[in-house]
């Protein structure tokens, strides 16, 4: 992929702050005229730097108050087994994130449900039934202290 310059990074940073910003306002904030700003935005989208535009929703207000992290250990870690697990886990709506981990377990899932009863159902009926799942461990979130769904470029 091409190297990003300061203007590309500034465009990305401003869009992360507010994806609904007008191109006119965006171009003003990054110091470009409107047309070159639009060209850069299109290039950033085409090259895969900008994956899309979303509305960030307060999940708690949507009734999804329970968050759990689940360690998953597989009985088989061959490429075929990993592919089967990956494809199946993507189909579970309650699994918000899934990461393959280099640790004493294979995957870490972030699962969001309405409550503990709903989580228990997802764990028992969906996660445990995923291909090659041997063992799971659950860590229930007591309080969400920090959540940066749109991490700004350059922020530490």
Number of C-alpha atoms within 10 A of each C-alpha: 6 6 5 11 8 9 15 17 17 19 22 20 19 19 20 19 13 14 15 13 13 12 16 14 13 22 21 13 12 18 13 15 14 15 12 11 21 17 11 14 19 13 14 19 13 11 12 11 15 15 10 8 11 10 8 8 8 10 13 13 8 9 12 16 17 21 24 19 18 20 21 23 19 19 13 13 13 10 9 10 15 17 13 14 19 17 12 15 21 13 10 14 12 22 21 14 14 17 12 14 12 8 9 9 15 17 19 20 20 18 24 24 23 16 13 15 11 15 19 13 12 20 18 11 11 16 23 15 14 18 19 17 17 13 12 16 13 15 11 15 12 9 9 9 6 6 7 6 8 13 12 15 12 8 6 5
